[in-house]
Amino acid sequence: MITLQEIQKNIAEAIRTSGMTQSALAKKMGVSQQTVSHYVKGDKLPAPDTLANLCRIPDADANDILGLR
């Protein structure tokens, strides 16, 4: 079973490897930088529609973020 901490780690890793900043990703997703920060810190879990937007991270994929691979 995947945990919130694993999803948080996968989101942070996807952002890091993309070279994007949290601010740039937030702008691309249409959310605040603070919201992205909450996902990275594991304070909040993205809603399904927001998770789809997280896949706008270059080379990121929902399966990777959810730890399904």
PQR file with spaces between the fields and no chain letter, atoms N, CA, C, O and H, PARSE charges and radii, in Angstrom:
ATOM       1  N    MET     1       0.845   -1.182    0.000 -0.4000 1.5000
ATOM       2  CA   MET     1       0.000    0.000    0.000 -0.0000 2.0000
ATOM       3  C    MET     1       0.893    1.249    0.000  0.5500 1.7000
ATOM       4  O    MET     1       1.848    1.340    0.772 -0.5500 1.4000
ATOM       5  N    ILE     2       0.579    2.177   -0.847 -0.4000 1.5000
ATOM       6  CA   ILE     2       1.350    3.420   -0.954 -0.0000 2.0000
ATOM       7  C    ILE     2       0.943    4.359    0.182  0.5500 1.7000
ATOM       8  O    ILE     2      -0.230    4.433    0.551 -0.5500 1.4000
ATOM       9  H    ILE     2      -0.197    2.104   -1.474  0.4000 1.0000
ATOM      10  N    THR     3       1.904    5.058    0.717 -0.4000 1.5000
ATOM      11  CA   THR     3       1.622    5.994    1.802 -0.0000 2.0000
ATOM      12  C    THR     3       1.714    7.427    1.296  0.5500 1.7000
ATOM      13  O    THR     3       2.265    7.693    0.228 -0.5500 1.4000
ATOM      14  H    THR     3       2.856    4.999    0.418  0.4000 1.0000
ATOM      15  N    LEU     4       1.168    8.336    2.080 -0.4000 1.5000
ATOM      16  CA   LEU     4       1.250    9.754    1.764 -0.0000 2.0000
ATOM      17  C    LEU     4       2.710   10.184    1.663  0.5500 1.7000
ATOM      18  O    LEU     4       3.061   10.996    0.807 -0.5500 1.4000
ATOM      19  H    LEU     4       0.721    8.120    2.948  0.4000 1.0000
ATOM      20  N    GLN     5       3.551    9.648    2.524 -0.4000 1.5000
ATOM      21  CA   GLN     5       4.968   10.004    2.507 -0.0000 2.0000
ATOM      22  C    GLN     5       5.638    9.561    1.208  0.5500 1.7000
ATOM      23  O    GLN     5       6.515   10.257    0.695 -0.5500 1.4000
ATOM      24  H    GLN     5       3.266    8.989    3.220  0.4000 1.0000
ATOM      25  N    GLU     6       5.235    8.415    0.678 -0.4000 1.5000
ATOM      26  CA   GLU     6       5.810    7.948   -0.587 -0.0000 2.0000
ATOM      27  C    GLU     6       5.371    8.841   -1.745  0.5500 1.7000
ATOM      28  O    GLU     6       6.172    9.158   -2.624 -0.5500 1.4000
ATOM      29  H    GLU     6       4.523    7.850    1.095  0.4000 1.0000
ATOM      30  N    ILE     7       4.105    9.244   -1.747 -0.4000 1.5000
ATOM      31  CA   ILE     7       3.615   10.147   -2.790 -0.0000 2.0000
ATOM      32  C    ILE     7       4.340   11.476   -2.699  0.5500 1.7000
ATOM      33  O    ILE     7       4.744   12.041   -3.715 -0.5500 1.4000
ATOM      34  H    ILE     7       3.454    8.986   -1.033  0.4000 1.0000
ATOM      35  N    GLN     8       4.504   11.976   -1.484 -0.4000 1.5000
ATOM      36  CA   GLN     8       5.220   13.245   -1.262 -0.0000 2.0000
ATOM      37  C    GLN     8       6.630   13.134   -1.803  0.5500 1.7000
ATOM      38  O    GLN     8       7.100   14.031   -2.504 -0.5500 1.4000
ATOM      39  H    GLN     8       4.176   11.517   -0.658  0.4000 1.0000
ATOM      40  N    LYS     9       7.305   12.049   -1.488 -0.4000 1.5000
ATOM      41  CA   LYS     9       8.674   11.839   -1.952 -0.0000 2.0000
ATOM      42  C    LYS     9       8.731   11.771   -3.477  0.5500 1.7000
ATOM      43  O    LYS     9       9.648   12.315   -4.093 -0.5500 1.4000
ATOM      44  H    LYS     9       6.923   11.320   -0.919  0.4000 1.0000
ATOM      45  N    ASN    10       7.758   11.106   -4.080 -0.4000 1.5000
ATOM      46  CA   ASN    10       7.726   10.975   -5.536 -0.0000 2.0000
ATOM      47  C    ASN    10       7.448   12.314   -6.218  0.5500 1.7000
ATOM      48  O    ASN    10       8.020   12.600   -7.270 -0.5500 1.4000
ATOM      49  H    ASN    10       7.014   10.664   -3.580  0.4000 1.0000
ATOM      50  N    ILE    11       6.584   13.128   -5.636 -0.4000 1.5000
ATOM      51  CA   ILE    11       6.321   14.464   -6.183 -0.0000 2.0000
ATOM      52  C    ILE    11       7.586   15.310   -6.099  0.5500 1.7000
ATOM      53  O    ILE    11       7.976   15.954   -7.073 -0.5500 1.4000
ATOM      54  H    ILE    11       6.120   12.896   -4.782  0.4000 1.0000
ATOM      55  N    ALA    12       8.221   15.305   -4.938 -0.4000 1.5000
ATOM      56  CA   ALA    12       9.443   16.086   -4.755 -0.0000 2.0000
ATOM      57  C    ALA    12      10.522   15.639   -5.742  0.5500 1.7000
ATOM      58  O    ALA    12      11.212   16.474   -6.327 -0.5500 1.4000
ATOM      59  H    ALA    12       7.904   14.782   -4.147  0.4000 1.0000
ATOM      60  N    GLU    13      10.667   14.343   -5.924 -0.4000 1.5000
ATOM      61  CA   GLU    13      11.673   13.807   -6.846 -0.0000 2.0000
ATOM      62  C    GLU    13      11.361   14.207   -8.288  0.5500 1.7000
ATOM      63  O    GLU    13      12.265   14.571   -9.040 -0.5500 1.4000
ATOM      64  H    GLU    13      10.107   13.665   -5.448  0.4000 1.0000
ATOM      65  N    ALA    14      10.091   14.143   -8.675 -0.4000 1.5000
ATOM      66  CA   ALA    14       9.709   14.520  -10.037 -0.0000 2.0000
ATOM      67  C    ALA    14      10.026   15.991  -10.296  0.5500 1.7000
ATOM      68  O    ALA    14      10.512   16.346  -11.370 -0.5500 1.4000
ATOM      69  H    ALA    14       9.356   13.847   -8.065  0.4000 1.0000
ATOM      70  N    ILE    15       9.751   16.836   -9.319 -0.4000 1.5000
ATOM      71  CA   ILE    15      10.059   18.262   -9.468 -0.0000 2.0000
ATOM      72  C    ILE    15      11.569   18.457   -9.561  0.5500 1.7000
ATOM      73  O    ILE    15      12.051   19.201  -10.415 -0.5500 1.4000
ATOM      74  H    ILE    15       9.355   16.547   -8.447  0.4000 1.0000
ATOM      75  N    ARG    16      12.310   17.790   -8.685 -0.4000 1.5000
ATOM      76  CA   ARG    16      13.764   17.949   -8.662 -0.0000 2.0000
ATOM      77  C    ARG    16      14.390   17.519   -9.987  0.5500 1.7000
ATOM      78  O    ARG    16      15.217   18.239  -10.546 -0.5500 1.4000
ATOM      79  H    ARG    16      11.918   17.186   -7.991  0.4000 1.0000
ATOM      80  N    THR    17      14.003   16.364  -10.482 -0.4000 1.5000
ATOM      81  CA   THR    17      14.619   15.865  -11.710 -0.0000 2.0000
ATOM      82  C    THR    17      14.201   16.660  -12.938  0.5500 1.7000
ATOM      83  O    THR    17      14.910   16.666  -13.944 -0.5500 1.4000
ATOM      84  H    THR    17      13.332   15.779  -10.027  0.4000 1.0000
ATOM      85  N    SER    18      13.060   17.327  -12.864 -0.4000 1.5000
ATOM      86  CA   SER    18      12.608   18.135  -14.008 -0.0000 2.0000
ATOM      87  C    SER    18      13.385   19.440  -14.127  0.5500 1.7000
ATOM      88  O    SER    18      13.452   20.039  -15.200 -0.5500 1.4000
ATOM      89  H    SER    18      12.484   17.322  -12.047  0.4000 1.0000
ATOM      90  N    GLY    19      13.970   19.874  -13.010 -0.4000 1.5000
ATOM      91  CA   GLY    19      14.663   21.159  -13.006 -0.0000 2.0000
ATOM      92  C    GLY    19      13.717   22.341  -12.839  0.5500 1.7000
ATOM      93  O    GLY    19      14.148   23.494  -12.864 -0.5500 1.4000
ATOM      94  H    GLY    19      13.915   19.387  -12.138  0.4000 1.0000
ATOM      95  N    MET    20      12.433   22.056  -12.671 -0.4000 1.5000
ATOM      96  CA   MET    20      11.445   23.124  -12.472 -0.0000 2.0000
ATOM      97  C    MET    20      11.474   23.574  -11.016  0.5500 1.7000
ATOM      98  O    MET    20      11.825   22.810  -10.116 -0.5500 1.4000
ATOM      99  H    MET    20      12.083   21.120  -12.651  0.4000 1.0000
ATOM     100  N    THR    21      11.099   24.825  -10.811 -0.4000 1.5000
ATOM     101  CA   THR    21      10.906   25.303   -9.447 -0.0000 2.0000
ATOM     102  C    THR    21       9.462   25.023   -9.047  0.5500 1.7000
ATOM     103  O    THR    21       8.604   24.767   -9.892 -0.5500 1.4000
ATOM     104  H    THR    21      10.814   25.445  -11.542  0.4000 1.0000
ATOM     105  N    GLN    22       9.219   25.076   -7.755 -0.4000 1.5000
ATOM     106  CA   GLN    22       7.838   24.929   -7.284 -0.0000 2.0000
ATOM     107  C    GLN    22       6.977   26.041   -7.846  0.5500 1.7000
ATOM     108  O    GLN    22       5.817   25.812   -8.188 -0.5500 1.4000
ATOM     109  H    GLN    22       9.917   25.284   -7.069  0.4000 1.0000
ATOM     110  N    SER    23       7.518   27.225   -7.947 -0.4000 1.5000
ATOM     111  CA   SER    23       6.759   28.371   -8.483 -0.0000 2.0000
ATOM     112  C    SER    23       6.393   28.157   -9.941  0.5500 1.7000
ATOM     113  O    SER    23       5.265   28.431  -10.349 -0.5500 1.4000
ATOM     114  H    SER    23       8.461   27.411   -7.669  0.4000 1.0000
ATOM     115  N    ALA    24       7.349   27.665  -10.732 -0.4000 1.5000
ATOM     116  CA   ALA    24       7.084   27.428  -12.155 -0.0000 2.0000
ATOM     117  C    ALA    24       6.022   26.343  -12.328  0.5500 1.7000
ATOM     118  O    ALA    24       5.133   26.466  -13.170 -0.5500 1.4000
ATOM     119  H    ALA    24       8.266   27.442  -10.401  0.4000 1.0000
ATOM     120  N    LEU    25       6.117   25.297  -11.539 -0.4000 1.5000
ATOM     121  CA   LEU    25       5.120   24.230  -11.618 -0.0000 2.0000
ATOM     122  C    LEU    25       3.751   24.744  -11.197  0.5500 1.7000
ATOM     123  O    LEU    25       2.745   24.443  -11.839 -0.5500 1.4000
ATOM     124  H    LEU    25       6.839   25.197  -10.854  0.4000 1.0000
ATOM     125  N    ALA    26       3.715   25.521  -10.118 -0.4000 1.5000
ATOM     126  CA   ALA    26       2.446   26.067   -9.642 -0.0000 2.0000
ATOM     127  C    ALA    26       1.775   26.904  -10.730  0.5500 1.7000
ATOM     128  O    ALA    26       0.571   26.792  -10.959 -0.5500 1.4000
ATOM     129  H    ALA    26       4.532   25.765   -9.597  0.4000 1.0000
ATOM     130  N    LYS    27       2.556   27.728  -11.385 -0.4000 1.5000
ATOM     131  CA   LYS    27       2.010   28.568  -12.450 -0.0000 2.0000
ATOM     132  C    LYS    27       1.464   27.700  -13.581  0.5500 1.7000
ATOM     133  O    LYS    27       0.388   27.975  -14.112 -0.5500 1.4000
ATOM     134  H    LYS    27       3.534   27.819  -11.199  0.4000 1.0000
ATOM     135  N    LYS    28       2.197   26.661  -13.948 -0.4000 1.5000
ATOM     136  CA   LYS    28       1.769   25.760  -15.013 -0.0000 2.0000
ATOM     137  C    LYS    28       0.491   25.016  -14.637  0.5500 1.7000
ATOM     138  O    LYS    28      -0.343   24.726  -15.495 -0.5500 1.4000
ATOM     139  H    LYS    28       3.071   26.438  -13.517  0.4000 1.0000
ATOM     140  N    MET    29       0.346   24.709  -13.347 -0.4000 1.5000
ATOM     141  CA   MET    29      -0.823   23.980  -12.862 -0.0000 2.0000
ATOM     142  C    MET    29      -2.008   24.887  -12.547  0.5500 1.7000
ATOM     143  O    MET    29      -3.142   24.419  -12.436 -0.5500 1.4000
ATOM     144  H    MET    29       1.023   24.944  -12.651  0.4000 1.0000
ATOM     145  N    GLY    30      -1.744   26.189  -12.404 -0.4000 1.5000
ATOM     146  CA   GLY    30      -2.819   27.110  -12.034 -0.0000 2.0000
ATOM     147  C    GLY    30      -3.142   27.084  -10.547  0.5500 1.7000
ATOM     148  O    GLY    30      -4.275   27.344  -10.143 -0.5500 1.4000
ATOM     149  H    GLY    30      -0.823   26.569  -12.494  0.4000 1.0000
ATOM     150  N    VAL    31      -2.133   26.765   -9.734 -0.4000 1.5000
ATOM     151  CA   VAL    31      -2.298   26.770   -8.278 -0.0000 2.0000
ATOM     152  C    VAL    31      -1.210   27.649   -7.676  0.5500 1.7000
ATOM     153  O    VAL    31      -0.315   28.113   -8.383 -0.5500 1.4000
ATOM     154  H    VAL    31      -1.212   26.553  -10.062  0.4000 1.0000
ATOM     155  N    SER    32      -1.289   27.872   -6.385 -0.4000 1.5000
ATOM     156  CA   SER    32      -0.268   28.694   -5.733 -0.0000 2.0000
ATOM     157  C    SER    32       0.984   27.862   -5.459  0.5500 1.7000
ATOM     158  O    SER    32       0.940   26.633   -5.410 -0.5500 1.4000
ATOM     159  H    SER    32      -2.016   27.495   -5.811  0.4000 1.0000
ATOM     160  N    GLN    33       2.094   28.564   -5.282 -0.4000 1.5000
ATOM     161  CA   GLN    33       3.344   27.892   -4.918 -0.0000 2.0000
ATOM     162  C    GLN    33       3.174   27.227   -3.566  0.5500 1.7000
ATOM     163  O    GLN    33       3.747   26.167   -3.316 -0.5500 1.4000
ATOM     164  H    GLN    33       2.131   29.563   -5.322  0.4000 1.0000
ATOM     165  N    GLN    34       2.394   27.837   -2.699 -0.4000 1.5000
ATOM     166  CA   GLN    34       2.158   27.278   -1.369 -0.0000 2.0000
ATOM     167  C    GLN    34       1.465   25.911   -1.475  0.5500 1.7000
ATOM     168  O    GLN    34       1.769   24.996   -0.709 -0.5500 1.4000
ATOM     169  H    GLN    34       1.928   28.698   -2.902  0.4000 1.0000
ATOM     170  N    THR    35       0.542   25.780   -2.420 -0.4000 1.5000
ATOM     171  CA   THR    35      -0.134   24.502   -2.614 -0.0000 2.0000
ATOM     172  C    THR    35       0.858   23.427   -3.029  0.5500 1.7000
ATOM     173  O    THR    35       0.835   22.317   -2.496 -0.5500 1.4000
ATOM     174  H    THR    35       0.296   26.522   -3.043  0.4000 1.0000
ATOM     175  N    VAL    36       1.731   23.753   -3.980 -0.4000 1.5000
ATOM     176  CA   VAL    36       2.755   22.791   -4.406 -0.0000 2.0000
ATOM     177  C    VAL    36       3.651   22.441   -3.222  0.5500 1.7000
ATOM     178  O    VAL    36       4.020   21.281   -3.039 -0.5500 1.4000
ATOM     179  H    VAL    36       1.749   24.655   -4.412  0.4000 1.0000
ATOM     180  N    SER    37       3.995   23.430   -2.431 -0.4000 1.5000
ATOM     181  CA   SER    37       4.829   23.189   -1.255 -0.0000 2.0000
ATOM     182  C    SER    37       4.148   22.208   -0.295  0.5500 1.7000
ATOM     183  O    SER    37       4.809   21.343    0.278 -0.5500 1.4000
ATOM     184  H    SER    37       3.696   24.372   -2.579  0.4000 1.0000
ATOM     185  N    HIS    38       2.841   22.339   -0.121 -0.4000 1.5000
ATOM     186  CA   HIS    38       2.102   21.408    0.749 -0.0000 2.0000
ATOM     187  C    HIS    38       2.209   19.974    0.220  0.5500 1.7000
ATOM     188  O    HIS    38       2.338   19.032    1.002 -0.5500 1.4000
ATOM     189  H    HIS    38       2.304   23.043   -0.587  0.4000 1.0000
ATOM     190  N    TYR    39       2.156   19.809   -1.099 -0.4000 1.5000
ATOM     191  CA   TYR    39       2.283   18.469   -1.684 -0.0000 2.0000
ATOM     192  C    TYR    39       3.680   17.918   -1.448  0.5500 1.7000
ATOM     193  O    TYR    39       3.848   16.748   -1.103 -0.5500 1.4000
ATOM     194  H    TYR    39       2.051   20.574   -1.734  0.4000 1.0000
ATOM     195  N    VAL    40       4.681   18.772   -1.637 -0.4000 1.5000
ATOM     196  CA   VAL    40       6.080   18.345   -1.479 -0.0000 2.0000
ATOM     197  C    VAL    40       6.378   17.974   -0.033  0.5500 1.7000
ATOM     198  O    VAL    40       7.114   17.023    0.230 -0.5500 1.4000
ATOM     199  H    VAL    40       4.545   19.723   -1.917  0.4000 1.0000
ATOM     200  N    LYS    41       5.803   18.729    0.909 -0.4000 1.5000
ATOM     201  CA   LYS    41       6.042   18.456    2.324 -0.0000 2.0000
ATOM     202  C    LYS    41       5.165   17.326    2.857  0.5500 1.7000
ATOM     203  O    LYS    41       5.374   16.839    3.968 -0.5500 1.4000
ATOM     204  H    LYS    41       5.206   19.502    0.696  0.4000 1.0000
ATOM     205  N    GLY    42       4.175   16.911    2.053 -0.4000 1.5000
ATOM     206  CA   GLY    42       3.285   15.851    2.496 -0.0000 2.0000
ATOM     207  C    GLY    42       2.177   16.335    3.410  0.5500 1.7000
ATOM     208  O    GLY    42       1.532   15.533    4.085 -0.5500 1.4000
ATOM     209  H    GLY    42       4.005   17.306    1.151  0.4000 1.0000
ATOM     210  N    ASP    43       1.948   17.653    3.438 -0.4000 1.5000
ATOM     211  CA   ASP    43       0.878   18.203    4.270 -0.0000 2.0000
ATOM     212  C    ASP    43      -0.498   17.929    3.670  0.5500 1.7000
ATOM     213  O    ASP    43      -1.490   17.811    4.389 -0.5500 1.4000
ATOM     214  H    ASP    43       2.472   18.305    2.889  0.4000 1.0000
ATOM     215  N    LYS    44      -0.542   17.830    2.343 -0.4000 1.5000
ATOM     216  CA   LYS    44      -1.805   17.610    1.639 -0.0000 2.0000
ATOM     217  C    LYS    44      -1.566   16.614    0.518  0.5500 1.7000
ATOM     218  O    LYS    44      -0.473   16.534   -0.044 -0.5500 1.4000
ATOM     219  H    LYS    44       0.264   17.926    1.759  0.4000 1.0000
ATOM     220  N    LEU    45      -2.598   15.866    0.208 -0.4000 1.5000
ATOM     221  CA   LEU    45      -2.571   14.944   -0.908 -0.0000 2.0000
ATOM     222  C    LEU    45      -3.346   15.591   -2.059  0.5500 1.7000
ATOM     223  O    LEU    45      -4.463   16.065   -1.852 -0.5500 1.4000
ATOM     224  H    LEU    45      -3.486   15.931    0.665  0.4000 1.0000
ATOM     225  N    PRO    46      -2.779   15.618   -3.256 -0.5600 1.5000
ATOM     226  CA   PRO    46      -3.490   16.241   -4.369  0.2800 2.0000
ATOM     227  C    PRO    46      -4.772   15.493   -4.712  0.5500 1.7000
ATOM     228  O    PRO    46      -4.827   14.264   -4.649 -0.5500 1.4000
ATOM     229  N    ALA    47      -5.790   16.247   -5.071 -0.4000 1.5000
ATOM     230  CA   ALA    47      -7.029   15.657   -5.570 -0.0000 2.0000
ATOM     231  C    ALA    47      -6.748   15.012   -6.926  0.5500 1.7000
ATOM     232  O    ALA    47      -5.754   15.356   -7.566 -0.5500 1.4000
ATOM     233  H    ALA    47      -5.745   17.245   -5.121  0.4000 1.0000
ATOM     234  N    PRO    48      -7.589   14.090   -7.380 -0.5600 1.5000
ATOM     235  CA   PRO    48      -7.331   13.415   -8.660  0.2800 2.0000
ATOM     236  C    PRO    48      -7.117   14.370   -9.839  0.5500 1.7000
ATOM     237  O    PRO    48      -6.236   14.139  -10.667 -0.5500 1.4000
ATOM     238  N    ASP    49      -7.909   15.429   -9.920 -0.4000 1.5000
ATOM     239  CA   ASP    49      -7.733   16.364  -11.039 -0.0000 2.0000
ATOM     240  C    ASP    49      -6.411   17.116  -10.909  0.5500 1.7000
ATOM     241  O    ASP    49      -5.776   17.434  -11.914 -0.5500 1.4000
ATOM     242  H    ASP    49      -8.625   15.616   -9.248  0.4000 1.0000
ATOM     243  N    THR    50      -6.001   17.397   -9.695 -0.4000 1.5000
ATOM     244  CA   THR    50      -4.720   18.065   -9.471 -0.0000 2.0000
ATOM     245  C    THR    50      -3.568   17.109   -9.759  0.5500 1.7000
ATOM     246  O    THR    50      -2.527   17.518  -10.273 -0.5500 1.4000
ATOM     247  H    THR    50      -6.517   17.139   -8.878  0.4000 1.0000
ATOM     248  N    LEU    51      -3.754   15.863   -9.431 -0.4000 1.5000
ATOM     249  CA   LEU    51      -2.738   14.863   -9.739 -0.0000 2.0000
ATOM     250  C    LEU    51      -2.494   14.815  -11.249  0.5500 1.7000
ATOM     251  O    LEU    51      -1.354   14.699  -11.698 -0.5500 1.4000
ATOM     252  H    LEU    51      -4.599   15.530   -9.013  0.4000 1.0000
ATOM     253  N    ALA    52      -3.565   14.905  -12.016 -0.4000 1.5000
ATOM     254  CA   ALA    52      -3.415   14.930  -13.472 -0.0000 2.0000
ATOM     255  C    ALA    52      -2.582   16.135  -13.899  0.5500 1.7000
ATOM     256  O    ALA    52      -1.768   16.032  -14.816 -0.5500 1.4000
ATOM     257  H    ALA    52      -4.491   15.000  -11.650  0.4000 1.0000
ATOM     258  N    ASN    53      -2.779   17.270  -13.244 -0.4000 1.5000
ATOM     259  CA   ASN    53      -1.989   18.460  -13.551 -0.0000 2.0000
ATOM     260  C    ASN    53      -0.526   18.288  -13.142  0.5500 1.7000
ATOM     261  O    ASN    53       0.362   18.865  -13.771 -0.5500 1.4000
ATOM     262  H    ASN    53      -3.440   17.354  -12.498  0.4000 1.0000
ATOM     263  N    LEU    54      -0.270   17.507  -12.103 -0.4000 1.5000
ATOM     264  CA   LEU    54       1.114   17.251  -11.697 -0.0000 2.0000
ATOM     265  C    LEU    54       1.879   16.521  -12.800  0.5500 1.7000
ATOM     266  O    LEU    54       3.107   16.574  -12.861 -0.5500 1.4000
ATOM     267  H    LEU    54      -0.991   17.039  -11.593  0.4000 1.0000
ATOM     268  N    CYS    55       1.148   15.855  -13.648 -0.4000 1.5000
ATOM     269  CA   CYS    55       1.797   15.147  -14.750 -0.0000 2.0000
ATOM     270  C    CYS    55       2.303   16.109  -15.821  0.5500 1.7000
ATOM     271  O    CYS    55       2.875   15.680  -16.823 -0.5500 1.4000
ATOM     272  H    CYS    55       0.151   15.812  -13.599  0.4000 1.0000
ATOM     273  N    ARG    56       2.097   17.388  -15.615 -0.4000 1.5000
ATOM     274  CA   ARG    56       2.679   18.394  -16.502 -0.0000 2.0000
ATOM     275  C    ARG    56       4.159   18.603  -16.209  0.5500 1.7000
ATOM     276  O    ARG    56       4.859   19.291  -16.951 -0.5500 1.4000
ATOM     277  H    ARG    56       1.632   17.737  -14.801  0.4000 1.0000
ATOM     278  N    ILE    57       4.622   18.005  -15.124 -0.4000 1.5000
ATOM     279  CA   ILE    57       6.049   18.027  -14.837 -0.0000 2.0000
ATOM     280  C    ILE    57       6.709   17.236  -15.960  0.5500 1.7000
ATOM     281  O    ILE    57       6.296   16.112  -16.242 -0.5500 1.4000
ATOM     282  H    ILE    57       4.053   17.446  -14.521  0.4000 1.0000
ATOM     283  N    PRO    58       7.719   17.798  -16.600 -0.5600 1.5000
ATOM     284  CA   PRO    58       8.370   17.049  -17.688  0.2800 2.0000
ATOM     285  C    PRO    58       8.818   15.663  -17.226  0.5500 1.7000
ATOM     286  O    PRO    58       9.451   15.508  -16.181 -0.5500 1.4000
ATOM     287  N    ASP    59       8.474   14.675  -18.023 -0.4000 1.5000
ATOM     288  CA   ASP    59       8.837   13.269  -17.786 -0.0000 2.0000
ATOM     289  C    ASP    59       8.190   12.660  -16.550  0.5500 1.7000
ATOM     290  O    ASP    59       8.600   11.586  -16.110 -0.5500 1.4000
ATOM     291  H    ASP    59       7.960   14.800  -18.872  0.4000 1.0000
ATOM     292  N    ALA    60       7.191   13.322  -15.982 -0.4000 1.5000
ATOM     293  CA   ALA    60       6.481   12.738  -14.841 -0.0000 2.0000
ATOM     294  C    ALA    60       5.257   11.992  -15.353  0.5500 1.7000
ATOM     295  O    ALA    60       4.740   12.276  -16.433 -0.5500 1.4000
ATOM     296  H    ALA    60       6.858   14.195  -16.339  0.4000 1.0000
ATOM     297  N    ASP    61       4.827   11.069  -14.584 -0.4000 1.5000
ATOM     298  CA   ASP    61       3.699   10.233  -14.964 -0.0000 2.0000
ATOM     299  C    ASP    61       2.967    9.856  -13.675  0.5500 1.7000
ATOM     300  O    ASP    61       3.597    9.654  -12.637 -0.5500 1.4000
ATOM     301  H    ASP    61       5.247   10.838  -13.707  0.4000 1.0000
ATOM     302  N    ALA    62       1.660    9.764  -13.743 -0.4000 1.5000
ATOM     303  CA   ALA    62       0.867    9.465  -12.549 -0.0000 2.0000
ATOM     304  C    ALA    62       1.300    8.156  -11.900  0.5500 1.7000
ATOM     305  O    ALA    62       1.304    8.046  -10.674 -0.5500 1.4000
ATOM     306  H    ALA    62       1.148    9.929  -14.587  0.4000 1.0000
ATOM     307  N    ASN    63       1.660    7.171  -12.702 -0.4000 1.5000
ATOM     308  CA   ASN    63       2.109    5.890  -12.136 -0.0000 2.0000
ATOM     309  C    ASN    63       3.372    6.060  -11.299  0.5500 1.7000
ATOM     310  O    ASN    63       3.531    5.426  -10.256 -0.5500 1.4000
ATOM     311  H    ASN    63       1.657    7.260  -13.698  0.4000 1.0000
ATOM     312  N    ASP    64       4.271    6.929  -11.771 -0.4000 1.5000
ATOM     313  CA   ASP    64       5.495    7.186  -11.007 -0.0000 2.0000
ATOM     314  C    ASP    64       5.184    7.935   -9.719  0.5500 1.7000
ATOM     315  O    ASP    64       5.698    7.590   -8.655 -0.5500 1.4000
ATOM     316  H    ASP    64       4.143    7.444  -12.618  0.4000 1.0000
ATOM     317  N    ILE    65       4.344    8.957   -9.817 -0.4000 1.5000
ATOM     318  CA   ILE    65       4.011    9.766   -8.649 -0.0000 2.0000
ATOM     319  C    ILE    65       3.271    8.929   -7.605  0.5500 1.7000
ATOM     320  O    ILE    65       3.486    9.088   -6.403 -0.5500 1.4000
ATOM     321  H    ILE    65       3.927    9.237  -10.681  0.4000 1.0000
ATOM     322  N    LEU    66       2.401    8.042   -8.074 -0.4000 1.5000
ATOM     323  CA   LEU    66       1.647    7.198   -7.139 -0.0000 2.0000
ATOM     324  C    LEU    66       2.414    5.952   -6.711  0.5500 1.7000
ATOM     325  O    LEU    66       1.921    5.163   -5.905 -0.5500 1.4000
ATOM     326  H    LEU    66       2.226    7.913   -9.050  0.4000 1.0000
ATOM     327  N    GLY    67       3.621    5.774   -7.251 -0.4000 1.5000
ATOM     328  CA   GLY    67       4.429    4.631   -6.865 -0.0000 2.0000
ATOM     329  C    GLY    67       3.918    3.310   -7.401  0.5500 1.7000
ATOM     330  O    GLY    67       4.117    2.265   -6.783 -0.5500 1.4000
ATOM     331  H    GLY    67       4.021    6.414   -7.906  0.4000 1.0000
ATOM     332  N    LEU    68       3.262    3.354   -8.546 -0.4000 1.5000
ATOM     333  CA   LEU    68       2.713    2.136   -9.128 -0.0000 2.0000
ATOM     334  C    LEU    68       3.709    1.415  -10.022  0.5500 1.7000
ATOM     335  O    LEU    68       3.405    0.358  -10.575 -0.5500 1.4000
ATOM     336  H    LEU    68       3.101    4.204   -9.048  0.4000 1.0000
ATOM     337  N    ARG    69       4.896    1.986  -10.162 -0.4000 1.5000
ATOM     338  CA   ARG    69       5.972    1.317  -10.925 -0.0000 2.0000
ATOM     339  C    ARG    69       7.146    1.116  -10.021  0.5500 1.7000
ATOM     340  O    ARG    69       8.166    0.573  -10.445 -0.5500 1.4000
ATOM     341  H    ARG    69       5.143    2.844   -9.713  0.4000 1.0000
